[in-house]
Amino acid sequence: MTFDYNTDVFSTLFRLVVKAPFNAARAVYKFYVCSKAEAELAGMDDHMLADIGVSRGEIHHKVWGI
């Protein structure tokens, strides 16, 4: 019984360690993409934003999904 528990703990820790770099890379990529999109939308005038159905105050929330 102890062996199974230790094996489960080891495999769980191993998965976390292996996935950590991929999760970090995914977070960095999402930050880059969302920051770029937010900057592009912020550069639009109010009429362009209205055409796509977004007000200036909604940009951050729409881009980041908050």
CHARMM internal coordinates of N, CA and C (Angstrom, degrees):
IC EDIT
DIST 1 N 1 CA 1.4526
DIST 1 CA 1 C 1.5235
ANGL 1 N 1 CA 1 C 110.98
DIST 1 C 2 N 1.3055
ANGL 1 CA 1 C 2 N 117.92
DIHE 1 N 1 CA 1 C 2 N -41.60
DIST 2 N 2 CA 1.4644
ANGL 1 C 2 N 2 CA 121.26
DIHE 1 CA 1 C 2 N 2 CA -179.67
DIST 2 CA 2 C 1.5177
ANGL 2 N 2 CA 2 C 111.03
DIHE 1 C 2 N 2 CA 2 C -64.25
DIST 2 C 3 N 1.3287
ANGL 2 CA 2 C 3 N 116.06
DIHE 2 N 2 CA 2 C 3 N -39.43
DIST 3 N 3 CA 1.4590
ANGL 2 C 3 N 3 CA 120.36
DIHE 2 CA 2 C 3 N 3 CA -179.58
DIST 3 CA 3 C 1.5291
ANGL 3 N 3 CA 3 C 110.96
DIHE 2 C 3 N 3 CA 3 C -60.54
DIST 3 C 4 N 1.3268
ANGL 3 CA 3 C 4 N 116.79
DIHE 3 N 3 CA 3 C 4 N -43.33
DIST 4 N 4 CA 1.4598
ANGL 3 C 4 N 4 CA 120.69
DIHE 3 CA 3 C 4 N 4 CA 179.32
DIST 4 CA 4 C 1.5179
ANGL 4 N 4 CA 4 C 110.97
DIHE 3 C 4 N 4 CA 4 C -62.92
DIST 4 C 5 N 1.3307
ANGL 4 CA 4 C 5 N 116.50
DIHE 4 N 4 CA 4 C 5 N -42.24
DIST 5 N 5 CA 1.4569
ANGL 4 C 5 N 5 CA 120.16
DIHE 4 CA 4 C 5 N 5 CA 179.20
DIST 5 CA 5 C 1.5233
ANGL 5 N 5 CA 5 C 110.31
DIHE 4 C 5 N 5 CA 5 C -62.41
DIST 5 C 6 N 1.3316
ANGL 5 CA 5 C 6 N 117.35
DIHE 5 N 5 CA 5 C 6 N -46.63
DIST 6 N 6 CA 1.4607
ANGL 5 C 6 N 6 CA 120.47
DIHE 5 CA 5 C 6 N 6 CA -179.62
DIST 6 CA 6 C 1.5250
ANGL 6 N 6 CA 6 C 111.47
DIHE 5 C 6 N 6 CA 6 C -64.03
DIST 6 C 7 N 1.3089
ANGL 6 CA 6 C 7 N 116.96
DIHE 6 N 6 CA 6 C 7 N -37.84
DIST 7 N 7 CA 1.4603
ANGL 6 C 7 N 7 CA 120.89
DIHE 6 CA 6 C 7 N 7 CA 177.77
DIST 7 CA 7 C 1.5192
ANGL 7 N 7 CA 7 C 110.40
DIHE 6 C 7 N 7 CA 7 C -64.35
DIST 7 C 8 N 1.3220
ANGL 7 CA 7 C 8 N 117.45
DIHE 7 N 7 CA 7 C 8 N -42.41
DIST 8 N 8 CA 1.4621
ANGL 7 C 8 N 8 CA 121.04
DIHE 7 CA 7 C 8 N 8 CA 178.43
DIST 8 CA 8 C 1.5211
ANGL 8 N 8 CA 8 C 110.86
DIHE 7 C 8 N 8 CA 8 C -63.48
DIST 8 C 9 N 1.3056
ANGL 8 CA 8 C 9 N 117.05
DIHE 8 N 8 CA 8 C 9 N -43.72
DIST 9 N 9 CA 1.4632
ANGL 8 C 9 N 9 CA 120.93
DIHE 8 CA 8 C 9 N 9 CA 179.54
DIST 9 CA 9 C 1.5206
ANGL 9 N 9 CA 9 C 110.00
DIHE 8 C 9 N 9 CA 9 C -63.58
DIST 9 C 10 N 1.3219
ANGL 9 CA 9 C 10 N 116.71
DIHE 9 N 9 CA 9 C 10 N -45.06
DIST 10 N 10 CA 1.4562
ANGL 9 C 10 N 10 CA 120.64
DIHE 9 CA 9 C 10 N 10 CA -179.88
DIST 10 CA 10 C 1.5271
ANGL 10 N 10 CA 10 C 111.29
DIHE 9 C 10 N 10 CA 10 C -62.34
DIST 10 C 11 N 1.3284
ANGL 10 CA 10 C 11 N 116.94
DIHE 10 N 10 CA 10 C 11 N -44.58
DIST 11 N 11 CA 1.4660
ANGL 10 C 11 N 11 CA 119.45
DIHE 10 CA 10 C 11 N 11 CA -178.62
DIST 11 CA 11 C 1.5256
ANGL 11 N 11 CA 11 C 111.00
DIHE 10 C 11 N 11 CA 11 C -66.98
DIST 11 C 12 N 1.3265
ANGL 11 CA 11 C 12 N 117.57
DIHE 11 N 11 CA 11 C 12 N -36.28
DIST 12 N 12 CA 1.4589
ANGL 11 C 12 N 12 CA 120.56
DIHE 11 CA 11 C 12 N 12 CA 177.04
DIST 12 CA 12 C 1.5200
ANGL 12 N 12 CA 12 C 110.96
DIHE 11 C 12 N 12 CA 12 C -65.80
DIST 12 C 13 N 1.3137
ANGL 12 CA 12 C 13 N 117.40
DIHE 12 N 12 CA 12 C 13 N -46.06
DIST 13 N 13 CA 1.4640
ANGL 12 C 13 N 13 CA 120.44
DIHE 12 CA 12 C 13 N 13 CA 177.80
DIST 13 CA 13 C 1.5205
ANGL 13 N 13 CA 13 C 111.28
DIHE 12 C 13 N 13 CA 13 C -63.00
DIST 13 C 14 N 1.3169
ANGL 13 CA 13 C 14 N 117.14
DIHE 13 N 13 CA 13 C 14 N -40.07
DIST 14 N 14 CA 1.4610
ANGL 13 C 14 N 14 CA 121.03
DIHE 13 CA 13 C 14 N 14 CA 178.86
DIST 14 CA 14 C 1.5258
ANGL 14 N 14 CA 14 C 110.71
DIHE 13 C 14 N 14 CA 14 C -61.53
DIST 14 C 15 N 1.3394
ANGL 14 CA 14 C 15 N 116.62
DIHE 14 N 14 CA 14 C 15 N -44.14
DIST 15 N 15 CA 1.4698
ANGL 14 C 15 N 15 CA 120.00
DIHE 14 CA 14 C 15 N 15 CA 178.41
DIST 15 CA 15 C 1.5182
ANGL 15 N 15 CA 15 C 110.80
DIHE 14 C 15 N 15 CA 15 C -61.53
DIST 15 C 16 N 1.3252
ANGL 15 CA 15 C 16 N 117.45
DIHE 15 N 15 CA 15 C 16 N -42.11
DIST 16 N 16 CA 1.4615
ANGL 15 C 16 N 16 CA 120.50
DIHE 15 CA 15 C 16 N 16 CA 179.34
DIST 16 CA 16 C 1.5203
ANGL 16 N 16 CA 16 C 111.48
DIHE 15 C 16 N 16 CA 16 C -62.89
DIST 16 C 17 N 1.3131
ANGL 16 CA 16 C 17 N 116.96
DIHE 16 N 16 CA 16 C 17 N -42.51
DIST 17 N 17 CA 1.4662
ANGL 16 C 17 N 17 CA 121.17
DIHE 16 CA 16 C 17 N 17 CA -179.52
DIST 17 CA 17 C 1.5231
ANGL 17 N 17 CA 17 C 110.48
DIHE 16 C 17 N 17 CA 17 C -66.94
DIST 17 C 18 N 1.3151
ANGL 17 CA 17 C 18 N 117.22
DIHE 17 N 17 CA 17 C 18 N -39.88
DIST 18 N 18 CA 1.4644
ANGL 17 C 18 N 18 CA 120.84
DIHE 17 CA 17 C 18 N 18 CA -179.62
DIST 18 CA 18 C 1.5271
ANGL 18 N 18 CA 18 C 110.82
DIHE 17 C 18 N 18 CA 18 C -69.72
DIST 18 C 19 N 1.3116
ANGL 18 CA 18 C 19 N 117.04
DIHE 18 N 18 CA 18 C 19 N -38.85
DIST 19 N 19 CA 1.4611
ANGL 18 C 19 N 19 CA 120.48
DIHE 18 CA 18 C 19 N 19 CA -177.37
DIST 19 CA 19 C 1.5244
ANGL 19 N 19 CA 19 C 113.20
DIHE 18 C 19 N 19 CA 19 C -78.09
DIST 19 C 20 N 1.3061
ANGL 19 CA 19 C 20 N 118.69
DIHE 19 N 19 CA 19 C 20 N -21.66
DIST 20 N 20 CA 1.4659
ANGL 19 C 20 N 20 CA 121.62
DIHE 19 CA 19 C 20 N 20 CA -174.86
DIST 20 CA 20 C 1.5232
ANGL 20 N 20 CA 20 C 113.24
DIHE 19 C 20 N 20 CA 20 C -55.13
DIST 20 C 21 N 1.3327
ANGL 20 CA 20 C 21 N 120.25
DIHE 20 N 20 CA 20 C 21 N -48.62
DIST 21 N 21 CA 1.4740
ANGL 20 C 21 N 21 CA 118.97
DIHE 20 CA 20 C 21 N 21 CA 179.82
DIST 21 CA 21 C 1.5305
ANGL 21 N 21 CA 21 C 112.63
DIHE 20 C 21 N 21 CA 21 C -63.13
DIST 21 C 22 N 1.3268
ANGL 21 CA 21 C 22 N 117.03
DIHE 21 N 21 CA 21 C 22 N -37.02
DIST 22 N 22 CA 1.4628
ANGL 21 C 22 N 22 CA 119.92
DIHE 21 CA 21 C 22 N 22 CA 179.12
DIST 22 CA 22 C 1.5273
ANGL 22 N 22 CA 22 C 111.02
DIHE 21 C 22 N 22 CA 22 C -68.17
DIST 22 C 23 N 1.3190
ANGL 22 CA 22 C 23 N 116.89
DIHE 22 N 22 CA 22 C 23 N -40.52
DIST 23 N 23 CA 1.4633
ANGL 22 C 23 N 23 CA 120.35
DIHE 22 CA 22 C 23 N 23 CA 177.63
DIST 23 CA 23 C 1.5226
ANGL 23 N 23 CA 23 C 111.03
DIHE 22 C 23 N 23 CA 23 C -65.15
DIST 23 C 24 N 1.3132
ANGL 23 CA 23 C 24 N 117.29
DIHE 23 N 23 CA 23 C 24 N -39.49
DIST 24 N 24 CA 1.4614
ANGL 23 C 24 N 24 CA 120.99
DIHE 23 CA 23 C 24 N 24 CA 178.00
DIST 24 CA 24 C 1.5237
ANGL 24 N 24 CA 24 C 110.31
DIHE 23 C 24 N 24 CA 24 C -65.42
DIST 24 C 25 N 1.3206
ANGL 24 CA 24 C 25 N 117.21
DIHE 24 N 24 CA 24 C 25 N -43.40
DIST 25 N 25 CA 1.4664
ANGL 24 C 25 N 25 CA 120.91
DIHE 24 CA 24 C 25 N 25 CA 179.05
DIST 25 CA 25 C 1.5242
ANGL 25 N 25 CA 25 C 110.69
DIHE 24 C 25 N 25 CA 25 C -63.39
DIST 25 C 26 N 1.3221
ANGL 25 CA 25 C 26 N 116.98
DIHE 25 N 25 CA 25 C 26 N -40.06
DIST 26 N 26 CA 1.4610
ANGL 25 C 26 N 26 CA 120.81
DIHE 25 CA 25 C 26 N 26 CA 178.31
DIST 26 CA 26 C 1.5275
ANGL 26 N 26 CA 26 C 110.80
DIHE 25 C 26 N 26 CA 26 C -63.36
DIST 26 C 27 N 1.3156
ANGL 26 CA 26 C 27 N 117.36
DIHE 26 N 26 CA 26 C 27 N -40.84
DIST 27 N 27 CA 1.4638
ANGL 26 C 27 N 27 CA 121.21
DIHE 26 CA 26 C 27 N 27 CA 179.34
DIST 27 CA 27 C 1.5246
ANGL 27 N 27 CA 27 C 111.26
DIHE 26 C 27 N 27 CA 27 C -66.04
DIST 27 C 28 N 1.3233
ANGL 27 CA 27 C 28 N 117.17
DIHE 27 N 27 CA 27 C 28 N -41.43
DIST 28 N 28 CA 1.4673
ANGL 27 C 28 N 28 CA 120.94
DIHE 27 CA 27 C 28 N 28 CA 178.45
DIST 28 CA 28 C 1.5198
ANGL 28 N 28 CA 28 C 110.03
DIHE 27 C 28 N 28 CA 28 C -64.57
DIST 28 C 29 N 1.3272
ANGL 28 CA 28 C 29 N 117.34
DIHE 28 N 28 CA 28 C 29 N -42.93
DIST 29 N 29 CA 1.4643
ANGL 28 C 29 N 29 CA 121.39
DIHE 28 CA 28 C 29 N 29 CA 179.51
DIST 29 CA 29 C 1.5278
ANGL 29 N 29 CA 29 C 110.75
DIHE 28 C 29 N 29 CA 29 C -63.22
DIST 29 C 30 N 1.3370
ANGL 29 CA 29 C 30 N 117.26
DIHE 29 N 29 CA 29 C 30 N -44.47
DIST 30 N 30 CA 1.4647
ANGL 29 C 30 N 30 CA 120.48
DIHE 29 CA 29 C 30 N 30 CA 179.18
DIST 30 CA 30 C 1.5229
ANGL 30 N 30 CA 30 C 110.46
DIHE 29 C 30 N 30 CA 30 C -62.11
DIST 30 C 31 N 1.3194
ANGL 30 CA 30 C 31 N 117.05
DIHE 30 N 30 CA 30 C 31 N -41.12
DIST 31 N 31 CA 1.4609
ANGL 30 C 31 N 31 CA 120.34
DIHE 30 CA 30 C 31 N 31 CA 178.77
DIST 31 CA 31 C 1.5237
ANGL 31 N 31 CA 31 C 110.30
DIHE 30 C 31 N 31 CA 31 C -61.71
DIST 31 C 32 N 1.3323
ANGL 31 CA 31 C 32 N 116.97
DIHE 31 N 31 CA 31 C 32 N -43.88
DIST 32 N 32 CA 1.4648
ANGL 31 C 32 N 32 CA 121.44
DIHE 31 CA 31 C 32 N 32 CA -179.92
DIST 32 CA 32 C 1.5267
ANGL 32 N 32 CA 32 C 110.94
DIHE 31 C 32 N 32 CA 32 C -62.23
DIST 32 C 33 N 1.3253
ANGL 32 CA 32 C 33 N 116.88
DIHE 32 N 32 CA 32 C 33 N -48.97
DIST 33 N 33 CA 1.4603
ANGL 32 C 33 N 33 CA 121.33
DIHE 32 CA 32 C 33 N 33 CA -177.42
DIST 33 CA 33 C 1.5273
ANGL 33 N 33 CA 33 C 111.09
DIHE 32 C 33 N 33 CA 33 C -64.40
DIST 33 C 34 N 1.3149
ANGL 33 CA 33 C 34 N 117.27
DIHE 33 N 33 CA 33 C 34 N -45.79
DIST 34 N 34 CA 1.4637
ANGL 33 C 34 N 34 CA 120.71
DIHE 33 CA 33 C 34 N 34 CA -178.76
DIST 34 CA 34 C 1.5216
ANGL 34 N 34 CA 34 C 111.76
DIHE 33 C 34 N 34 CA 34 C -67.81
DIST 34 C 35 N 1.3116
ANGL 34 CA 34 C 35 N 117.67
DIHE 34 N 34 CA 34 C 35 N -37.95
DIST 35 N 35 CA 1.4649
ANGL 34 C 35 N 35 CA 120.52
DIHE 34 CA 34 C 35 N 35 CA 178.02
DIST 35 CA 35 C 1.5183
ANGL 35 N 35 CA 35 C 110.83
DIHE 34 C 35 N 35 CA 35 C -64.06
DIST 35 C 36 N 1.3206
ANGL 35 CA 35 C 36 N 116.29
DIHE 35 N 35 CA 35 C 36 N -41.87
DIST 36 N 36 CA 1.4644
ANGL 35 C 36 N 36 CA 120.83
DIHE 35 CA 35 C 36 N 36 CA 179.17
DIST 36 CA 36 C 1.5287
ANGL 36 N 36 CA 36 C 110.54
DIHE 35 C 36 N 36 CA 36 C -65.18
DIST 36 C 37 N 1.3263
ANGL 36 CA 36 C 37 N 117.31
DIHE 36 N 36 CA 36 C 37 N -43.92
DIST 37 N 37 CA 1.4626
ANGL 36 C 37 N 37 CA 121.43
DIHE 36 CA 36 C 37 N 37 CA 179.27
DIST 37 CA 37 C 1.5219
ANGL 37 N 37 CA 37 C 110.96
DIHE 36 C 37 N 37 CA 37 C -63.79
DIST 37 C 38 N 1.3166
ANGL 37 CA 37 C 38 N 116.39
DIHE 37 N 37 CA 37 C 38 N -41.39
DIST 38 N 38 CA 1.4664
ANGL 37 C 38 N 38 CA 119.87
DIHE 37 CA 37 C 38 N 38 CA 179.45
DIST 38 CA 38 C 1.5245
ANGL 38 N 38 CA 38 C 110.69
DIHE 37 C 38 N 38 CA 38 C -64.22
DIST 38 C 39 N 1.3198
ANGL 38 CA 38 C 39 N 117.29
DIHE 38 N 38 CA 38 C 39 N -41.03
DIST 39 N 39 CA 1.4666
ANGL 38 C 39 N 39 CA 120.86
DIHE 38 CA 38 C 39 N 39 CA 178.83
DIST 39 CA 39 C 1.5264
ANGL 39 N 39 CA 39 C 111.06
DIHE 38 C 39 N 39 CA 39 C -64.91
DIST 39 C 40 N 1.3238
ANGL 39 CA 39 C 40 N 117.11
DIHE 39 N 39 CA 39 C 40 N -40.12
DIST 40 N 40 CA 1.4658
ANGL 39 C 40 N 40 CA 120.18
DIHE 39 CA 39 C 40 N 40 CA 178.79
DIST 40 CA 40 C 1.5228
ANGL 40 N 40 CA 40 C 111.15
DIHE 39 C 40 N 40 CA 40 C -65.27
DIST 40 C 41 N 1.3221
ANGL 40 CA 40 C 41 N 116.83
DIHE 40 N 40 CA 40 C 41 N -44.25
DIST 41 N 41 CA 1.4623
ANGL 40 C 41 N 41 CA 119.65
DIHE 40 CA 40 C 41 N 41 CA 178.80
DIST 41 CA 41 C 1.5240
ANGL 41 N 41 CA 41 C 111.35
DIHE 40 C 41 N 41 CA 41 C -66.28
DIST 41 C 42 N 1.3158
ANGL 41 CA 41 C 42 N 117.29
DIHE 41 N 41 CA 41 C 42 N -38.63
DIST 42 N 42 CA 1.4674
ANGL 41 C 42 N 42 CA 120.56
DIHE 41 CA 41 C 42 N 42 CA 179.28
DIST 42 CA 42 C 1.5229
ANGL 42 N 42 CA 42 C 110.99
DIHE 41 C 42 N 42 CA 42 C -65.12
DIST 42 C 43 N 1.3221
ANGL 42 CA 42 C 43 N 117.72
DIHE 42 N 42 CA 42 C 43 N -25.46
DIST 43 N 43 CA 1.4593
ANGL 42 C 43 N 43 CA 121.61
DIHE 42 CA 42 C 43 N 43 CA 178.98
DIST 43 CA 43 C 1.5189
ANGL 43 N 43 CA 43 C 113.82
DIHE 42 C 43 N 43 CA 43 C -79.87
DIST 43 C 44 N 1.3217
ANGL 43 CA 43 C 44 N 117.47
DIHE 43 N 43 CA 43 C 44 N -10.98
DIST 44 N 44 CA 1.4663
ANGL 43 C 44 N 44 CA 120.97
DIHE 43 CA 43 C 44 N 44 CA 179.16
DIST 44 CA 44 C 1.5182
ANGL 44 N 44 CA 44 C 110.51
DIHE 43 C 44 N 44 CA 44 C -79.72
DIST 44 C 45 N 1.3385
ANGL 44 CA 44 C 45 N 115.30
DIHE 44 N 44 CA 44 C 45 N 152.43
DIST 45 N 45 CA 1.4637
ANGL 44 C 45 N 45 CA 117.59
DIHE 44 CA 44 C 45 N 45 CA 175.83
DIST 45 CA 45 C 1.5303
ANGL 45 N 45 CA 45 C 109.05
DIHE 44 C 45 N 45 CA 45 C -81.65
DIST 45 C 46 N 1.3289
ANGL 45 CA 45 C 46 N 115.69
DIHE 45 N 45 CA 45 C 46 N 170.19
DIST 46 N 46 CA 1.4652
ANGL 45 C 46 N 46 CA 120.78
DIHE 45 CA 45 C 46 N 46 CA -173.99
DIST 46 CA 46 C 1.5300
ANGL 46 N 46 CA 46 C 112.90
DIHE 45 C 46 N 46 CA 46 C -62.89
DIST 46 C 47 N 1.3385
ANGL 46 CA 46 C 47 N 116.80
DIHE 46 N 46 CA 46 C 47 N -33.03
DIST 47 N 47 CA 1.4683
ANGL 46 C 47 N 47 CA 119.41
DIHE 46 CA 46 C 47 N 47 CA 179.65
DIST 47 CA 47 C 1.5303
ANGL 47 N 47 CA 47 C 110.84
DIHE 46 C 47 N 47 CA 47 C -68.19
DIST 47 C 48 N 1.3041
ANGL 47 CA 47 C 48 N 117.42
DIHE 47 N 47 CA 47 C 48 N -40.16
DIST 48 N 48 CA 1.4662
ANGL 47 C 48 N 48 CA 120.67
DIHE 47 CA 47 C 48 N 48 CA 177.88
DIST 48 CA 48 C 1.5274
ANGL 48 N 48 CA 48 C 110.47
DIHE 47 C 48 N 48 CA 48 C -64.95
DIST 48 C 49 N 1.3235
ANGL 48 CA 48 C 49 N 115.86
DIHE 48 N 48 CA 48 C 49 N -41.36
DIST 49 N 49 CA 1.4648
ANGL 48 C 49 N 49 CA 119.46
DIHE 48 CA 48 C 49 N 49 CA 177.99
DIST 49 CA 49 C 1.5273
ANGL 49 N 49 CA 49 C 111.07
DIHE 48 C 49 N 49 CA 49 C -63.66
DIST 49 C 50 N 1.3416
ANGL 49 CA 49 C 50 N 116.16
DIHE 49 N 49 CA 49 C 50 N -40.19
DIST 50 N 50 CA 1.4637
ANGL 49 C 50 N 50 CA 119.91
DIHE 49 CA 49 C 50 N 50 CA 178.83
DIST 50 CA 50 C 1.5254
ANGL 50 N 50 CA 50 C 110.76
DIHE 49 C 50 N 50 CA 50 C -63.30
DIST 50 C 51 N 1.3322
ANGL 50 CA 50 C 51 N 117.23
DIHE 50 N 50 CA 50 C 51 N -35.00
DIST 51 N 51 CA 1.4649
ANGL 50 C 51 N 51 CA 120.76
DIHE 50 CA 50 C 51 N 51 CA 178.89
DIST 51 CA 51 C 1.5290
ANGL 51 N 51 CA 51 C 112.11
DIHE 50 C 51 N 51 CA 51 C -61.97
DIST 51 C 52 N 1.3075
ANGL 51 CA 51 C 52 N 116.92
DIHE 51 N 51 CA 51 C 52 N -32.11
DIST 52 N 52 CA 1.4690
ANGL 51 C 52 N 52 CA 119.50
DIHE 51 CA 51 C 52 N 52 CA 179.58
DIST 52 CA 52 C 1.5326
ANGL 52 N 52 CA 52 C 112.00
DIHE 51 C 52 N 52 CA 52 C -98.57
DIST 52 C 53 N 1.3254
ANGL 52 CA 52 C 53 N 116.31
DIHE 52 N 52 CA 52 C 53 N 4.50
DIST 53 N 53 CA 1.4578
ANGL 52 C 53 N 53 CA 120.59
DIHE 52 CA 52 C 53 N 53 CA 174.00
DIST 53 CA 53 C 1.5113
ANGL 53 N 53 CA 53 C 115.66
DIHE 52 C 53 N 53 CA 53 C 79.90
DIST 53 C 54 N 1.3344
ANGL 53 CA 53 C 54 N 116.39
DIHE 53 N 53 CA 53 C 54 N 29.65
DIST 54 N 54 CA 1.4656
ANGL 53 C 54 N 54 CA 120.86
DIHE 53 CA 53 C 54 N 54 CA -179.38
DIST 54 CA 54 C 1.5214
ANGL 54 N 54 CA 54 C 108.77
DIHE 53 C 54 N 54 CA 54 C -127.73
DIST 54 C 55 N 1.3230
ANGL 54 CA 54 C 55 N 116.63
DIHE 54 N 54 CA 54 C 55 N 132.38
DIST 55 N 55 CA 1.4623
ANGL 54 C 55 N 55 CA 119.38
DIHE 54 CA 54 C 55 N 55 CA 173.16
DIST 55 CA 55 C 1.5291
ANGL 55 N 55 CA 55 C 108.42
DIHE 54 C 55 N 55 CA 55 C -91.89
DIST 55 C 56 N 1.3094
ANGL 55 CA 55 C 56 N 116.06
DIHE 55 N 55 CA 55 C 56 N 161.02
DIST 56 N 56 CA 1.4603
ANGL 55 C 56 N 56 CA 120.40
DIHE 55 CA 55 C 56 N 56 CA -177.46
DIST 56 CA 56 C 1.5363
ANGL 56 N 56 CA 56 C 111.57
DIHE 55 C 56 N 56 CA 56 C -58.65
DIST 56 C 57 N 1.3035
ANGL 56 CA 56 C 57 N 117.40
DIHE 56 N 56 CA 56 C 57 N -36.12
DIST 57 N 57 CA 1.4609
ANGL 56 C 57 N 57 CA 120.99
DIHE 56 CA 56 C 57 N 57 CA -179.56
DIST 57 CA 57 C 1.5269
ANGL 57 N 57 CA 57 C 114.09
DIHE 56 C 57 N 57 CA 57 C -72.45
DIST 57 C 58 N 1.3237
ANGL 57 CA 57 C 58 N 116.95
DIHE 57 N 57 CA 57 C 58 N -15.47
DIST 58 N 58 CA 1.4641
ANGL 57 C 58 N 58 CA 121.03
DIHE 57 CA 57 C 58 N 58 CA -178.69
DIST 58 CA 58 C 1.5264
ANGL 58 N 58 CA 58 C 113.52
DIHE 57 C 58 N 58 CA 58 C -94.41
DIST 58 C 59 N 1.3208
ANGL 58 CA 58 C 59 N 118.07
DIHE 58 N 58 CA 58 C 59 N -8.58
DIST 59 N 59 CA 1.4660
ANGL 58 C 59 N 59 CA 121.38
DIHE 58 CA 58 C 59 N 59 CA -172.70
DIST 59 CA 59 C 1.5249
ANGL 59 N 59 CA 59 C 111.64
DIHE 58 C 59 N 59 CA 59 C -53.71
DIST 59 C 60 N 1.3053
ANGL 59 CA 59 C 60 N 117.14
DIHE 59 N 59 CA 59 C 60 N -53.98
DIST 60 N 60 CA 1.4677
ANGL 59 C 60 N 60 CA 120.85
DIHE 59 CA 59 C 60 N 60 CA -176.03
DIST 60 CA 60 C 1.5297
ANGL 60 N 60 CA 60 C 111.26
DIHE 59 C 60 N 60 CA 60 C -58.75
DIST 60 C 61 N 1.3171
ANGL 60 CA 60 C 61 N 116.24
DIHE 60 N 60 CA 60 C 61 N -45.21
DIST 61 N 61 CA 1.4679
ANGL 60 C 61 N 61 CA 120.34
DIHE 60 CA 60 C 61 N 61 CA -177.43
DIST 61 CA 61 C 1.5254
ANGL 61 N 61 CA 61 C 112.07
DIHE 60 C 61 N 61 CA 61 C -68.54
DIST 61 C 62 N 1.3172
ANGL 61 CA 61 C 62 N 117.20
DIHE 61 N 61 CA 61 C 62 N -38.42
DIST 62 N 62 CA 1.4691
ANGL 61 C 62 N 62 CA 120.36
DIHE 61 CA 61 C 62 N 62 CA 179.54
DIST 62 CA 62 C 1.5232
ANGL 62 N 62 CA 62 C 111.04
DIHE 61 C 62 N 62 CA 62 C -67.42
DIST 62 C 63 N 1.3226
ANGL 62 CA 62 C 63 N 116.85
DIHE 62 N 62 CA 62 C 63 N -43.20
DIST 63 N 63 CA 1.4670
ANGL 62 C 63 N 63 CA 120.68
DIHE 62 CA 62 C 63 N 63 CA -176.83
DIST 63 CA 63 C 1.5218
ANGL 63 N 63 CA 63 C 111.36
DIHE 62 C 63 N 63 CA 63 C -69.35
DIST 63 C 64 N 1.3076
ANGL 63 CA 63 C 64 N 117.11
DIHE 63 N 63 CA 63 C 64 N -46.93
DIST 64 N 64 CA 1.4657
ANGL 63 C 64 N 64 CA 120.87
DIHE 63 CA 63 C 64 N 64 CA -174.16
DIST 64 CA 64 C 1.5224
ANGL 64 N 64 CA 64 C 112.71
DIHE 63 C 64 N 64 CA 64 C -87.13
DIST 64 C 65 N 1.3304
ANGL 64 CA 64 C 65 N 117.62
DIHE 64 N 64 CA 64 C 65 N -6.92
DIST 65 N 65 CA 1.4600
ANGL 64 C 65 N 65 CA 120.27
DIHE 64 CA 64 C 65 N 65 CA 177.18
DIST 65 CA 65 C 1.5094
ANGL 65 N 65 CA 65 C 113.76
DIHE 64 C 65 N 65 CA 65 C 70.64
DIST 65 C 66 N 1.2996
ANGL 65 CA 65 C 66 N 116.35
DIHE 65 N 65 CA 65 C 66 N 32.21
DIST 66 N 66 CA 1.4691
ANGL 65 C 66 N 66 CA 121.26
DIHE 65 CA 65 C 66 N 66 CA -178.03
DIST 66 CA 66 C 1.5168
ANGL 66 N 66 CA 66 C 109.29
DIHE 65 C 66 N 66 CA 66 C -88.36
END
COOR INIT
IC SEED 1 N 1 CA 1 C
IC BUILD
